[in-house]
Amino acid sequence: MQDFAAIDFETANNERSSVCSVGVVIVRGGEIVDKFYSLIKPEPEYYN
């Protein structure tokens, strides 16, 4: 597998809707060609 996208979500608590960050990496030919990371305000907004 030489070309793919990997996505990672981090949650703030046990709620599936509490995504607090997301990261994406694009790989082509076995090399990382692009990446993205962002913080997100989770709902509900409490942290474990």
mmCIF entry with sequence, helices, sheets and N, C-alpha, C, O atoms, coordinates in Angstrom:
data_MODEL
# 
_entry.id   MODEL 
# 
_entity.id                         1 
_entity.type                       polymer 
_entity.pdbx_number_of_molecules   1 
# 
_entity_poly.entity_id                      1 
_entity_poly.type                           'polypeptide(L)' 
_entity_poly.nstd_linkage                   no 
_entity_poly.nstd_monomer                   no 
_entity_poly.pdbx_seq_one_letter_code       MQDFAAIDFETANNERSSVCSVGVVIVRGGEIVDKFYSLIKPEPEYYN 
_entity_poly.pdbx_seq_one_letter_code_can   MQDFAAIDFETANNERSSVCSVGVVIVRGGEIVDKFYSLIKPEPEYYN 
_entity_poly.pdbx_strand_id                 A 
# 
loop_
_entity_poly_seq.entity_id 
_entity_poly_seq.num 
_entity_poly_seq.mon_id 
_entity_poly_seq.hetero 
1 1  MET n 
1 2  GLN n 
1 3  ASP n 
1 4  PHE n 
1 5  ALA n 
1 6  ALA n 
1 7  ILE n 
1 8  ASP n 
1 9  PHE n 
1 10 GLU n 
1 11 THR n 
1 12 ALA n 
1 13 ASN n 
1 14 ASN n 
1 15 GLU n 
1 16 ARG n 
1 17 SER n 
1 18 SER n 
1 19 VAL n 
1 20 CYS n 
1 21 SER n 
1 22 VAL n 
1 23 GLY n 
1 24 VAL n 
1 25 VAL n 
1 26 ILE n 
1 27 VAL n 
1 28 ARG n 
1 29 GLY n 
1 30 GLY n 
1 31 GLU n 
1 32 ILE n 
1 33 VAL n 
1 34 ASP n 
1 35 LYS n 
1 36 PHE n 
1 37 TYR n 
1 38 SER n 
1 39 LEU n 
1 40 ILE n 
1 41 LYS n 
1 42 PRO n 
1 43 GLU n 
1 44 PRO n 
1 45 GLU n 
1 46 TYR n 
1 47 TYR n 
1 48 ASN n 
# 
_struct_asym.id          A 
_struct_asym.entity_id   1 
# 
_struct_sheet.id               AA1 
_struct_sheet.type             ? 
_struct_sheet.number_strands   3 
_struct_sheet.details          ? 
# 
loop_
_struct_sheet_order.sheet_id 
_struct_sheet_order.range_id_1 
_struct_sheet_order.range_id_2 
_struct_sheet_order.offset 
_struct_sheet_order.sense 
AA1 1 2 ? anti-parallel 
AA1 2 3 ? anti-parallel 
# 
loop_
_struct_sheet_range.sheet_id 
_struct_sheet_range.id 
_struct_sheet_range.beg_label_comp_id 
_struct_sheet_range.beg_label_asym_id 
_struct_sheet_range.beg_label_seq_id 
_struct_sheet_range.pdbx_beg_PDB_ins_code 
_struct_sheet_range.end_label_comp_id 
_struct_sheet_range.end_label_asym_id 
_struct_sheet_range.end_label_seq_id 
_struct_sheet_range.pdbx_end_PDB_ins_code 
_struct_sheet_range.beg_auth_comp_id 
_struct_sheet_range.beg_auth_asym_id 
_struct_sheet_range.beg_auth_seq_id 
_struct_sheet_range.end_auth_comp_id 
_struct_sheet_range.end_auth_asym_id 
_struct_sheet_range.end_auth_seq_id 
AA1 1 PHE A 4  ? THR A 11 ? PHE A 4  THR A 11 
AA1 2 VAL A 19 ? ARG A 28 ? VAL A 19 ARG A 28 
AA1 3 GLU A 31 ? LEU A 39 ? GLU A 31 LEU A 39 
# 
loop_
_atom_site.group_PDB 
_atom_site.id 
_atom_site.type_symbol 
_atom_site.label_atom_id 
_atom_site.label_alt_id 
_atom_site.label_comp_id 
_atom_site.label_asym_id 
_atom_site.label_entity_id 
_atom_site.label_seq_id 
_atom_site.pdbx_PDB_ins_code 
_atom_site.Cartn_x 
_atom_site.Cartn_y 
_atom_site.Cartn_z 
_atom_site.occupancy 
_atom_site.B_iso_or_equiv 
_atom_site.pdbx_formal_charge 
_atom_site.auth_seq_id 
_atom_site.auth_comp_id 
_atom_site.auth_asym_id 
_atom_site.auth_atom_id 
_atom_site.pdbx_PDB_model_num 
ATOM 1   N N  . MET A 1 1  ? 0.857   -1.168 0.000  1.00 0.00 ? 1  MET A N  1 
ATOM 2   C CA . MET A 1 1  ? 0.000   0.000  0.000  1.00 0.00 ? 1  MET A CA 1 
ATOM 3   C C  . MET A 1 1  ? 0.908   1.237  0.000  1.00 0.00 ? 1  MET A C  1 
ATOM 4   O O  . MET A 1 1  ? 1.530   1.551  1.015  1.00 0.00 ? 1  MET A O  1 
ATOM 5   N N  . GLN A 1 2  ? 0.980   1.917  -1.106 1.00 0.00 ? 2  GLN A N  1 
ATOM 6   C CA . GLN A 1 2  ? 1.842   3.079  -1.267 1.00 0.00 ? 2  GLN A CA 1 
ATOM 7   C C  . GLN A 1 2  ? 1.101   4.416  -1.166 1.00 0.00 ? 2  GLN A C  1 
ATOM 8   O O  . GLN A 1 2  ? 1.699   5.429  -0.805 1.00 0.00 ? 2  GLN A O  1 
ATOM 9   N N  . ASP A 1 3  ? -0.204  4.421  -1.485 1.00 0.00 ? 3  ASP A N  1 
ATOM 10  C CA . ASP A 1 3  ? -1.003  5.647  -1.478 1.00 0.00 ? 3  ASP A CA 1 
ATOM 11  C C  . ASP A 1 3  ? -2.194  5.469  -0.543 1.00 0.00 ? 3  ASP A C  1 
ATOM 12  O O  . ASP A 1 3  ? -3.002  4.556  -0.718 1.00 0.00 ? 3  ASP A O  1 
ATOM 13  N N  . PHE A 1 4  ? -2.294  6.348  0.447  1.00 0.00 ? 4  PHE A N  1 
ATOM 14  C CA . PHE A 1 4  ? -3.428  6.265  1.374  1.00 0.00 ? 4  PHE A CA 1 
ATOM 15  C C  . PHE A 1 4  ? -3.540  7.559  2.169  1.00 0.00 ? 4  PHE A C  1 
ATOM 16  O O  . PHE A 1 4  ? -2.638  8.396  2.159  1.00 0.00 ? 4  PHE A O  1 
ATOM 17  N N  . ALA A 1 5  ? -4.664  7.703  2.854  1.00 0.00 ? 5  ALA A N  1 
ATOM 18  C CA . ALA A 1 5  ? -4.883  8.797  3.796  1.00 0.00 ? 5  ALA A CA 1 
ATOM 19  C C  . ALA A 1 5  ? -5.157  8.184  5.160  1.00 0.00 ? 5  ALA A C  1 
ATOM 20  O O  . ALA A 1 5  ? -5.929  7.232  5.272  1.00 0.00 ? 5  ALA A O  1 
ATOM 21  N N  . ALA A 1 6  ? -4.531  8.723  6.190  1.00 0.00 ? 6  ALA A N  1 
ATOM 22  C CA . ALA A 1 6  ? -4.770  8.285  7.565  1.00 0.00 ? 6  ALA A CA 1 
ATOM 23  C C  . ALA A 1 6  ? -5.431  9.437  8.315  1.00 0.00 ? 6  ALA A C  1 
ATOM 24  O O  . ALA A 1 6  ? -4.974  10.578 8.252  1.00 0.00 ? 6  ALA A O  1 
ATOM 25  N N  . ILE A 1 7  ? -6.521  9.119  9.031  1.00 0.00 ? 7  ILE A N  1 
ATOM 26  C CA . ILE A 1 7  ? -7.260  10.127 9.794  1.00 0.00 ? 7  ILE A CA 1 
ATOM 27  C C  . ILE A 1 7  ? -7.306  9.691  11.250 1.00 0.00 ? 7  ILE A C  1 
ATOM 28  O O  . ILE A 1 7  ? -7.576  8.527  11.543 1.00 0.00 ? 7  ILE A O  1 
ATOM 29  N N  . ASP A 1 8  ? -7.043  10.622 12.168 1.00 0.00 ? 8  ASP A N  1 
ATOM 30  C CA . ASP A 1 8  ? -7.071  10.329 13.600 1.00 0.00 ? 8  ASP A CA 1 
ATOM 31  C C  . ASP A 1 8  ? -7.925  11.371 14.308 1.00 0.00 ? 8  ASP A C  1 
ATOM 32  O O  . ASP A 1 8  ? -7.692  12.573 14.178 1.00 0.00 ? 8  ASP A O  1 
ATOM 33  N N  . PHE A 1 9  ? -8.911  10.900 15.055 1.00 0.00 ? 9  PHE A N  1 
ATOM 34  C CA . PHE A 1 9  ? -9.751  11.774 15.873 1.00 0.00 ? 9  PHE A CA 1 
ATOM 35  C C  . PHE A 1 9  ? -9.427  11.521 17.341 1.00 0.00 ? 9  PHE A C  1 
ATOM 36  O O  . PHE A 1 9  ? -9.272  10.373 17.759 1.00 0.00 ? 9  PHE A O  1 
ATOM 37  N N  . GLU A 1 10 ? -9.325  12.587 18.116 1.00 0.00 ? 10 GLU A N  1 
ATOM 38  C CA . GLU A 1 10 ? -9.153  12.478 19.563 1.00 0.00 ? 10 GLU A CA 1 
ATOM 39  C C  . GLU A 1 10 ? -10.423 13.000 20.217 1.00 0.00 ? 10 GLU A C  1 
ATOM 40  O O  . GLU A 1 10 ? -10.967 14.024 19.805 1.00 0.00 ? 10 GLU A O  1 
ATOM 41  N N  . THR A 1 11 ? -10.894 12.287 21.243 1.00 0.00 ? 11 THR A N  1 
ATOM 42  C CA . THR A 1 11 ? -12.098 12.716 21.952 1.00 0.00 ? 11 THR A CA 1 
ATOM 43  C C  . THR A 1 11 ? -11.737 13.224 23.340 1.00 0.00 ? 11 THR A C  1 
ATOM 44  O O  . THR A 1 11 ? -10.747 12.792 23.929 1.00 0.00 ? 11 THR A O  1 
ATOM 45  N N  . ALA A 1 12 ? -12.539 14.137 23.856 1.00 0.00 ? 12 ALA A N  1 
ATOM 46  C CA . ALA A 1 12 ? -12.291 14.756 25.154 1.00 0.00 ? 12 ALA A CA 1 
ATOM 47  C C  . ALA A 1 12 ? -12.859 13.933 26.306 1.00 0.00 ? 12 ALA A C  1 
ATOM 48  O O  . ALA A 1 12 ? -12.384 14.031 27.438 1.00 0.00 ? 12 ALA A O  1 
ATOM 49  N N  . ASN A 1 13 ? -13.881 13.118 26.014 1.00 0.00 ? 13 ASN A N  1 
ATOM 50  C CA . ASN A 1 13 ? -14.529 12.330 27.056 1.00 0.00 ? 13 ASN A CA 1 
ATOM 51  C C  . ASN A 1 13 ? -15.146 11.097 26.403 1.00 0.00 ? 13 ASN A C  1 
ATOM 52  O O  . ASN A 1 13 ? -14.786 10.753 25.278 1.00 0.00 ? 13 ASN A O  1 
ATOM 53  N N  . ASN A 1 14 ? -16.069 10.431 27.090 1.00 0.00 ? 14 ASN A N  1 
ATOM 54  C CA . ASN A 1 14 ? -16.656 9.190  26.583 1.00 0.00 ? 14 ASN A CA 1 
ATOM 55  C C  . ASN A 1 14 ? -17.722 9.391  25.508 1.00 0.00 ? 14 ASN A C  1 
ATOM 56  O O  . ASN A 1 14 ? -18.168 8.421  24.894 1.00 0.00 ? 14 ASN A O  1 
ATOM 57  N N  . GLU A 1 15 ? -18.134 10.631 25.274 1.00 0.00 ? 15 GLU A N  1 
ATOM 58  C CA . GLU A 1 15 ? -19.152 10.913 24.264 1.00 0.00 ? 15 GLU A CA 1 
ATOM 59  C C  . GLU A 1 15 ? -18.528 10.900 22.869 1.00 0.00 ? 15 GLU A C  1 
ATOM 60  O O  . GLU A 1 15 ? -17.482 11.511 22.654 1.00 0.00 ? 15 GLU A O  1 
ATOM 61  N N  . ARG A 1 16 ? -19.162 10.209 21.924 1.00 0.00 ? 16 ARG A N  1 
ATOM 62  C CA . ARG A 1 16 ? -18.640 10.143 20.552 1.00 0.00 ? 16 ARG A CA 1 
ATOM 63  C C  . ARG A 1 16 ? -18.621 11.507 19.873 1.00 0.00 ? 16 ARG A C  1 
ATOM 64  O O  . ARG A 1 16 ? -17.847 11.724 18.941 1.00 0.00 ? 16 ARG A O  1 
ATOM 65  N N  . SER A 1 17 ? -19.457 12.417 20.328 1.00 0.00 ? 17 SER A N  1 
ATOM 66  C CA . SER A 1 17 ? -19.525 13.748 19.729 1.00 0.00 ? 17 SER A CA 1 
ATOM 67  C C  . SER A 1 17 ? -18.496 14.715 20.313 1.00 0.00 ? 17 SER A C  1 
ATOM 68  O O  . SER A 1 17 ? -18.484 15.891 19.949 1.00 0.00 ? 17 SER A O  1 
ATOM 69  N N  . SER A 1 18 ? -17.634 14.238 21.214 1.00 0.00 ? 18 SER A N  1 
ATOM 70  C CA . SER A 1 18 ? -16.705 15.137 21.904 1.00 0.00 ? 18 SER A CA 1 
ATOM 71  C C  . SER A 1 18 ? -15.333 15.222 21.216 1.00 0.00 ? 18 SER A C  1 
ATOM 72  O O  . SER A 1 18 ? -14.304 15.303 21.887 1.00 0.00 ? 18 SER A O  1 
ATOM 73  N N  . VAL A 1 19 ? -15.324 15.204 19.899 1.00 0.00 ? 19 VAL A N  1 
ATOM 74  C CA . VAL A 1 19 ? -14.061 15.291 19.166 1.00 0.00 ? 19 VAL A CA 1 
ATOM 75  C C  . VAL A 1 19 ? -13.369 16.612 19.518 1.00 0.00 ? 19 VAL A C  1 
ATOM 76  O O  . VAL A 1 19 ? -13.956 17.684 19.372 1.00 0.00 ? 19 VAL A O  1 
ATOM 77  N N  . CYS A 1 20 ? -12.110 16.526 19.985 1.00 0.00 ? 20 CYS A N  1 
ATOM 78  C CA . CYS A 1 20 ? -11.382 17.748 20.359 1.00 0.00 ? 20 CYS A CA 1 
ATOM 79  C C  . CYS A 1 20 ? -10.204 18.022 19.431 1.00 0.00 ? 20 CYS A C  1 
ATOM 80  O O  . CYS A 1 20 ? -9.639  19.114 19.472 1.00 0.00 ? 20 CYS A O  1 
ATOM 81  N N  . SER A 1 21 ? -9.818  17.051 18.590 1.00 0.00 ? 21 SER A N  1 
ATOM 82  C CA . SER A 1 21 ? -8.789  17.313 17.583 1.00 0.00 ? 21 SER A CA 1 
ATOM 83  C C  . SER A 1 21 ? -8.892  16.286 16.467 1.00 0.00 ? 21 SER A C  1 
ATOM 84  O O  . SER A 1 21 ? -9.405  15.182 16.650 1.00 0.00 ? 21 SER A O  1 
ATOM 85  N N  . VAL A 1 22 ? -8.388  16.684 15.303 1.00 0.00 ? 22 VAL A N  1 
ATOM 86  C CA . VAL A 1 22 ? -8.370  15.791 14.147 1.00 0.00 ? 22 VAL A CA 1 
ATOM 87  C C  . VAL A 1 22 ? -7.034  15.985 13.438 1.00 0.00 ? 22 VAL A C  1 
ATOM 88  O O  . VAL A 1 22 ? -6.524  17.099 13.322 1.00 0.00 ? 22 VAL A O  1 
ATOM 89  N N  . GLY A 1 23 ? -6.487  14.877 12.972 1.00 0.00 ? 23 GLY A N  1 
ATOM 90  C CA . GLY A 1 23 ? -5.258  14.917 12.190 1.00 0.00 ? 23 GLY A CA 1 
ATOM 91  C C  . GLY A 1 23 ? -5.430  14.076 10.939 1.00 0.00 ? 23 GLY A C  1 
ATOM 92  O O  . GLY A 1 23 ? -6.064  13.022 10.982 1.00 0.00 ? 23 GLY A O  1 
ATOM 93  N N  . VAL A 1 24 ? -4.872  14.531 9.827  1.00 0.00 ? 24 VAL A N  1 
ATOM 94  C CA . VAL A 1 24 ? -4.941  13.814 8.555  1.00 0.00 ? 24 VAL A CA 1 
ATOM 95  C C  . VAL A 1 24 ? -3.553  13.822 7.923  1.00 0.00 ? 24 VAL A C  1 
ATOM 96  O O  . VAL A 1 24 ? -2.881  14.853 7.902  1.00 0.00 ? 24 VAL A O  1 
ATOM 97  N N  . VAL A 1 25 ? -3.127  12.668 7.408  1.00 0.00 ? 25 VAL A N  1 
ATOM 98  C CA . VAL A 1 25 ? -1.865  12.567 6.683  1.00 0.00 ? 25 VAL A CA 1 
ATOM 99  C C  . VAL A 1 25 ? -2.155  11.916 5.335  1.00 0.00 ? 25 VAL A C  1 
ATOM 100 O O  . VAL A 1 25 ? -2.854  10.905 5.268  1.00 0.00 ? 25 VAL A O  1 
ATOM 101 N N  . ILE A 1 26 ? -1.618  12.495 4.258  1.00 0.00 ? 26 ILE A N  1 
ATOM 102 C CA . ILE A 1 26 ? -1.748  11.937 2.910  1.00 0.00 ? 26 ILE A CA 1 
ATOM 103 C C  . ILE A 1 26 ? -0.394  11.342 2.514  1.00 0.00 ? 26 ILE A C  1 
ATOM 104 O O  . ILE A 1 26 ? 0.635   12.015 2.578  1.00 0.00 ? 26 ILE A O  1 
ATOM 105 N N  . VAL A 1 27 ? -0.411  10.075 2.105  1.00 0.00 ? 27 VAL A N  1 
ATOM 106 C CA . VAL A 1 27 ? 0.809   9.384  1.690  1.00 0.00 ? 27 VAL A CA 1 
ATOM 107 C C  . VAL A 1 27 ? 0.662   8.980  0.231  1.00 0.00 ? 27 VAL A C  1 
ATOM 108 O O  . VAL A 1 27 ? -0.339  8.383  -0.166 1.00 0.00 ? 27 VAL A O  1 
ATOM 109 N N  . ARG A 1 28 ? 1.674   9.316  -0.560 1.00 0.00 ? 28 ARG A N  1 
ATOM 110 C CA . ARG A 1 28 ? 1.724   8.906  -1.975 1.00 0.00 ? 28 ARG A CA 1 
ATOM 111 C C  . ARG A 1 28 ? 3.103   8.333  -2.250 1.00 0.00 ? 28 ARG A C  1 
ATOM 112 O O  . ARG A 1 28 ? 4.116   8.955  -1.932 1.00 0.00 ? 28 ARG A O  1 
ATOM 113 N N  . GLY A 1 29 ? 3.140   7.154  -2.837 1.00 0.00 ? 29 GLY A N  1 
ATOM 114 C CA . GLY A 1 29 ? 4.416   6.514  -3.123 1.00 0.00 ? 29 GLY A CA 1 
ATOM 115 C C  . GLY A 1 29 ? 5.222   6.221  -1.877 1.00 0.00 ? 29 GLY A C  1 
ATOM 116 O O  . GLY A 1 29 ? 6.452   6.185  -1.924 1.00 0.00 ? 29 GLY A O  1 
ATOM 117 N N  . GLY A 1 30 ? 4.538   6.012  -0.756 1.00 0.00 ? 30 GLY A N  1 
ATOM 118 C CA . GLY A 1 30 ? 5.204   5.704  0.495  1.00 0.00 ? 30 GLY A CA 1 
ATOM 119 C C  . GLY A 1 30 ? 5.783   6.910  1.219  1.00 0.00 ? 30 GLY A C  1 
ATOM 120 O O  . GLY A 1 30 ? 6.445   6.743  2.244  1.00 0.00 ? 30 GLY A O  1 
ATOM 121 N N  . GLU A 1 31 ? 5.557   8.112  0.722  1.00 0.00 ? 31 GLU A N  1 
ATOM 122 C CA . GLU A 1 31 ? 6.072   9.338  1.327  1.00 0.00 ? 31 GLU A CA 1 
ATOM 123 C C  . GLU A 1 31 ? 4.920   10.253 1.753  1.00 0.00 ? 31 GLU A C  1 
ATOM 124 O O  . GLU A 1 31 ? 3.924   10.369 1.039  1.00 0.00 ? 31 GLU A O  1 
ATOM 125 N N  . ILE A 1 32 ? 5.053   10.892 2.898  1.00 0.00 ? 32 ILE A N  1 
ATOM 126 C CA . ILE A 1 32 ? 4.060   11.868 3.350  1.00 0.00 ? 32 ILE A CA 1 
ATOM 127 C C  . ILE A 1 32 ? 4.153   13.090 2.447  1.00 0.00 ? 32 ILE A C  1 
ATOM 128 O O  . ILE A 1 32 ? 5.211   13.709 2.329  1.00 0.00 ? 32 ILE A O  1 
ATOM 129 N N  . VAL A 1 33 ? 3.017   13.436 1.801  1.00 0.00 ? 33 VAL A N  1 
ATOM 130 C CA . VAL A 1 33 ? 3.006   14.577 0.892  1.00 0.00 ? 33 VAL A CA 1 
ATOM 131 C C  . VAL A 1 33 ? 2.183   15.747 1.430  1.00 0.00 ? 33 VAL A C  1 
ATOM 132 O O  . VAL A 1 33 ? 2.319   16.876 0.958  1.00 0.00 ? 33 VAL A O  1 
ATOM 133 N N  . ASP A 1 34 ? 1.337   15.476 2.412  1.00 0.00 ? 34 ASP A N  1 
ATOM 134 C CA . ASP A 1 34 ? 0.529   16.551 2.995  1.00 0.00 ? 34 ASP A CA 1 
ATOM 135 C C  . ASP A 1 34 ? 0.071   16.112 4.368  1.00 0.00 ? 34 ASP A C  1 
ATOM 136 O O  . ASP A 1 34 ? -0.087  14.917 4.622  1.00 0.00 ? 34 ASP A O  1 
ATOM 137 N N  . LYS A 1 35 ? -0.145  17.070 5.257  1.00 0.00 ? 35 LYS A N  1 
ATOM 138 C CA . LYS A 1 35 ? -0.668  16.766 6.587  1.00 0.00 ? 35 LYS A CA 1 
ATOM 139 C C  . LYS A 1 35 ? -1.472  17.949 7.100  1.00 0.00 ? 35 LYS A C  1 
ATOM 140 O O  . LYS A 1 35 ? -1.260  19.095 6.702  1.00 0.00 ? 35 LYS A O  1 
ATOM 141 N N  . PHE A 1 36 ? -2.408  17.634 8.002  1.00 0.00 ? 36 PHE A N  1 
ATOM 142 C CA . PHE A 1 36 ? -3.311  18.641 8.555  1.00 0.00 ? 36 PHE A CA 1 
ATOM 143 C C  . PHE A 1 36 ? -3.598  18.269 9.995  1.00 0.00 ? 36 PHE A C  1 
ATOM 144 O O  . PHE A 1 36 ? -3.767  17.090 10.309 1.00 0.00 ? 36 PHE A O  1 
ATOM 145 N N  . TYR A 1 37 ? -3.657  19.272 10.888 1.00 0.00 ? 37 TYR A N  1 
ATOM 146 C CA . TYR A 1 37 ? -4.027  19.060 12.288 1.00 0.00 ? 37 TYR A CA 1 
ATOM 147 C C  . TYR A 1 37 ? -4.840  20.263 12.743 1.00 0.00 ? 37 TYR A C  1 
ATOM 148 O O  . TYR A 1 37 ? -4.507  21.403 12.421 1.00 0.00 ? 37 TYR A O  1 
ATOM 149 N N  . SER A 1 38 ? -5.913  20.003 13.496 1.00 0.00 ? 38 SER A N  1 
ATOM 150 C CA . SER A 1 38 ? -6.726  21.100 13.997 1.00 0.00 ? 38 SER A CA 1 
ATOM 151 C C  . SER A 1 38 ? -7.371  20.725 15.318 1.00 0.00 ? 38 SER A C  1 
ATOM 152 O O  . SER A 1 38 ? -7.783  19.583 15.520 1.00 0.00 ? 38 SER A O  1 
ATOM 153 N N  . LEU A 1 39 ? -7.456  21.697 16.215 1.00 0.00 ? 39 LEU A N  1 
ATOM 154 C CA . LEU A 1 39 ? -8.208  21.541 17.450 1.00 0.00 ? 39 LEU A CA 1 
ATOM 155 C C  . LEU A 1 39 ? -9.667  21.876 17.179 1.00 0.00 ? 39 LEU A C  1 
ATOM 156 O O  . LEU A 1 39 ? -9.975  22.711 16.328 1.00 0.00 ? 39 LEU A O  1 
ATOM 157 N N  . ILE A 1 40 ? -10.564 21.216 17.912 1.00 0.00 ? 40 ILE A N  1 
ATOM 158 C CA . ILE A 1 40 ? -12.006 21.389 17.717 1.00 0.00 ? 40 ILE A CA 1 
ATOM 159 C C  . ILE A 1 40 ? -12.639 21.563 19.095 1.00 0.00 ? 40 ILE A C  1 
ATOM 160 O O  . ILE A 1 40 ? -12.239 20.884 20.041 1.00 0.00 ? 40 ILE A O  1 
ATOM 161 N N  . LYS A 1 41 ? -13.608 22.446 19.226 1.00 0.00 ? 41 LYS A N  1 
ATOM 162 C CA . LYS A 1 41 ? -14.332 22.605 20.492 1.00 0.00 ? 41 LYS A CA 1 
ATOM 163 C C  . LYS A 1 41 ? -15.361 21.481 20.600 1.00 0.00 ? 41 LYS A C  1 
ATOM 164 O O  . LYS A 1 41 ? -16.313 21.446 19.820 1.00 0.00 ? 41 LYS A O  1 
ATOM 165 N N  . PRO A 1 42 ? -15.185 20.560 21.556 1.00 0.00 ? 42 PRO A N  1 
ATOM 166 C CA . PRO A 1 42 ? -16.086 19.399 21.649 1.00 0.00 ? 42 PRO A CA 1 
ATOM 167 C C  . PRO A 1 42 ? -17.458 19.753 22.220 1.00 0.00 ? 42 PRO A C  1 
ATOM 168 O O  . PRO A 1 42 ? -17.616 20.746 22.931 1.00 0.00 ? 42 PRO A O  1 
ATOM 169 N N  . GLU A 1 43 ? -18.434 18.928 21.897 1.00 0.00 ? 43 GLU A N  1 
ATOM 170 C CA . GLU A 1 43 ? -19.778 19.000 22.469 1.00 0.00 ? 43 GLU A CA 1 
ATOM 171 C C  . GLU A 1 43 ? -20.143 17.632 23.014 1.00 0.00 ? 43 GLU A C  1 
ATOM 172 O O  . GLU A 1 43 ? -20.144 16.681 22.232 1.00 0.00 ? 43 GLU A O  1 
ATOM 173 N N  . PRO A 1 44 ? -20.447 17.457 24.268 1.00 0.00 ? 44 PRO A N  1 
ATOM 174 C CA . PRO A 1 44 ? -20.418 18.453 25.334 1.00 0.00 ? 44 PRO A CA 1 
ATOM 175 C C  . PRO A 1 44 ? -18.986 18.790 25.705 1.00 0.00 ? 44 PRO A C  1 
ATOM 176 O O  . PRO A 1 44 ? -18.086 17.963 25.566 1.00 0.00 ? 44 PRO A O  1 
ATOM 177 N N  . GLU A 1 45 ? -18.781 20.012 26.179 1.00 0.00 ? 45 GLU A N  1 
ATOM 178 C CA . GLU A 1 45 ? -17.419 20.481 26.450 1.00 0.00 ? 45 GLU A CA 1 
ATOM 179 C C  . GLU A 1 45 ? -17.002 20.195 27.893 1.00 0.00 ? 45 GLU A C  1 
ATOM 180 O O  . GLU A 1 45 ? -17.041 21.078 28.750 1.00 0.00 ? 45 GLU A O  1 
ATOM 181 N N  . TYR A 1 46 ? -16.608 18.958 28.143 1.00 0.00 ? 46 TYR A N  1 
ATOM 182 C CA . TYR A 1 46 ? -15.956 18.589 29.404 1.00 0.00 ? 46 TYR A CA 1 
ATOM 183 C C  . TYR A 1 46 ? -14.919 17.526 29.078 1.00 0.00 ? 46 TYR A C  1 
ATOM 184 O O  . TYR A 1 46 ? -15.065 16.780 28.109 1.00 0.00 ? 46 TYR A O  1 
ATOM 185 N N  . TYR A 1 47 ? -13.874 17.461 29.889 1.00 0.00 ? 47 TYR A N  1 
ATOM 186 C CA . TYR A 1 47 ? -12.723 16.613 29.576 1.00 0.00 ? 47 TYR A CA 1 
ATOM 187 C C  . TYR A 1 47 ? -12.509 15.577 30.663 1.00 0.00 ? 47 TYR A C  1 
ATOM 188 O O  . TYR A 1 47 ? -12.677 15.858 31.850 1.00 0.00 ? 47 TYR A O  1 
ATOM 189 N N  . ASN A 1 48 ? -12.140 14.383 30.246 1.00 0.00 ? 48 ASN A N  1 
ATOM 190 C CA . ASN A 1 48 ? -11.763 13.309 31.181 1.00 0.00 ? 48 ASN A CA 1 
ATOM 191 C C  . ASN A 1 48 ? -10.279 13.079 31.076 1.00 0.00 ? 48 ASN A C  1 
ATOM 192 O O  . ASN A 1 48 ? -9.737  12.220 31.772 1.00 0.00 ? 48 ASN A O  1 
# 
